[in-house]
Amino acid sequence: MELMLLITLFVVAIFLGVELITKVPPTLHTPLMSASNAISGITLVGALLAAGSGAGVWVNILGFIAVVLATINVVGGYLVTNRMLAMFKRK
């Protein structure tokens, strides 16, 4: 029963997320990207905590992989945001 509740919640979250993102006007895309990059930074902190928890070898390995992927996500997000902001600069 709990699995069905979690799956239902996941499907509703996907539907709601797609509906909200498609309604965002183009002028708000840059601030929205910056906010999602900040959330990715929180994910990086969680990955660091998992990697350094010392709960076992597999937890450390998975934590290290999470740190690498979260770092790529954060850096890539900020590069994309910087590139979008450069489009609005006057030449």
VMD Tcl script that draws the C-alpha trace (Angstrom):
set ca {
  {0.00 0.00 0.00}
  {2.81 2.40 0.86}
  {4.53 1.71 -2.48}
  {1.38 2.67 -4.39}
  {1.12 5.90 -2.41}
  {4.73 6.78 -3.21}
  {4.29 5.98 -6.91}
  {1.11 8.07 -7.04}
  {2.87 10.97 -5.32}
  {5.77 10.70 -7.78}
  {3.45 10.76 -10.81}
  {1.53 13.76 -9.45}
  {4.81 15.60 -8.78}
  {5.96 14.95 -12.35}
  {2.67 16.20 -13.79}
  {2.65 19.29 -11.56}
  {6.31 20.07 -12.33}
  {5.79 19.86 -16.09}
  {2.68 22.03 -15.90}
  {4.42 24.69 -13.81}
  {7.61 24.81 -15.88}
  {5.75 25.16 -19.18}
  {3.86 28.17 -17.79}
  {7.01 30.13 -16.87}
  {7.49 33.18 -19.13}
  {10.88 33.52 -20.87}
  {11.86 36.53 -18.73}
  {11.82 34.36 -15.60}
  {13.91 31.47 -16.91}
  {17.23 32.93 -15.68}
  {16.07 33.48 -12.06}
  {14.46 30.04 -12.09}
  {17.75 28.48 -13.21}
  {19.61 30.31 -10.44}
  {17.18 29.02 -7.83}
  {17.48 25.45 -9.08}
  {21.28 25.76 -8.97}
  {21.03 26.73 -5.30}
  {18.92 23.63 -4.67}
  {21.59 21.55 -6.42}
  {24.11 23.03 -4.00}
  {22.06 21.62 -1.13}
  {22.21 18.24 -2.88}
  {25.98 18.56 -2.97}
  {26.08 19.13 0.80}
  {23.99 15.98 1.32}
  {26.30 14.01 -0.95}
  {29.32 15.20 1.03}
  {27.67 14.09 4.26}
  {26.92 10.68 2.77}
  {30.46 10.29 1.44}
  {32.05 11.12 4.77}
  {29.65 9.25 7.02}
  {31.92 6.22 7.39}
  {28.93 3.86 7.37}
  {30.65 1.37 5.10}
  {32.64 0.98 1.91}
  {29.60 0.96 -0.39}
  {28.15 4.06 1.24}
  {31.46 5.86 0.75}
  {31.65 4.79 -2.91}
  {28.06 5.84 -3.63}
  {28.64 9.09 -1.71}
  {31.71 9.84 -3.80}
  {29.75 9.22 -7.01}
  {26.99 11.48 -5.70}
  {29.54 14.23 -4.95}
  {30.98 14.01 -8.46}
  {27.58 14.09 -10.16}
  {26.24 16.89 -7.94}
  {29.37 18.96 -8.59}
  {28.96 18.53 -12.34}
  {25.31 19.56 -12.00}
  {26.11 22.69 -9.97}
  {29.01 23.85 -12.14}
  {27.13 23.16 -15.36}
  {24.06 24.98 -14.06}
  {26.06 28.07 -13.18}
  {27.78 28.03 -16.57}
  {24.42 27.88 -18.32}
  {23.07 30.70 -16.12}
  {26.14 32.81 -16.87}
  {25.71 32.22 -20.58}
  {22.03 33.18 -20.42}
  {22.86 36.37 -18.52}
  {25.47 37.24 -21.16}
  {22.70 37.27 -23.77}
  {21.13 40.29 -22.01}
  {24.31 42.40 -21.91}
  {24.55 45.29 -24.30}
  {27.28 45.09 -26.87}
}
mol new
graphics top color blue
foreach p $ca { graphics top sphere $p radius 0.5 }
foreach p [lrange $ca 0 end-1] q [lrange $ca 1 end] { graphics top cylinder $p $q radius 0.2 }
display resetview
